[in-house]
Amino acid sequence: MSTPFDPLPDAYRVRLDELRVAVAEIGLVLPGTVLDRYMPCGKPGCRCQAAPPLLHGPYCQWTYKVDAKTRTSRLHPDEARALRLWTAERRKLTLLNQRWDALGLEAAAEIHELLHR
């Protein structure tokens, strides 16, 4: 009598559980980037037109994509603090998703090797 085939060895279960815990700790996520910009105003004789220029700013800005189009919004500094946290959470989630994909690929390769010896 054959034993049932368990497609997920214990070593993978442990790593999968670690990923699940890490994903559960992720807060609100937001795509895009929040950054500080320094810009010239264009007024003749302004310090931003000097050599070297002393640009105006910082201006907080959030850039993100919607339907393959880049959107940009200026932010209040308090708003920028919150959005920076959320975009950082998005980066964490993306890295965890890459690790999850890698784990699946590794497990699939191992199962293929076991079944095709």
C-alpha positions, 0 to 999 in steps of 0.5 A: 500500500502506498503512502499519500504524496505530500507535495510540501515538505516540512522545511517548506512549511516552516518557511511558508509559515514565516512568510505568512506571519510577515505578511500579516504584520504589513499595514496599509500599503500604497503604490508609488514614491514619496520624495522631496523635490527642490525646484527653480521658480523661473523668476529672473534674478531669483537665487534659483537662477544663480550659478550654482542655483539655490533651488526652492523647496523641499516640496513633498511629492507623491508619484504613482501610476494609474492605468499606465499613466504617471500621476503626481500630487503635492503633499503637506509634510504631515501627509507625506509622513503617512504616505512614506510609511505606506509606500514603505509597507508596499515595498516590504510586501513586494519583497515578501511576495518575491520570496514567496514566489521563490519558495514556490519555484524551489518547491516545484523544482524539488518535487519535479526532481523527486518524481523524475529520478 
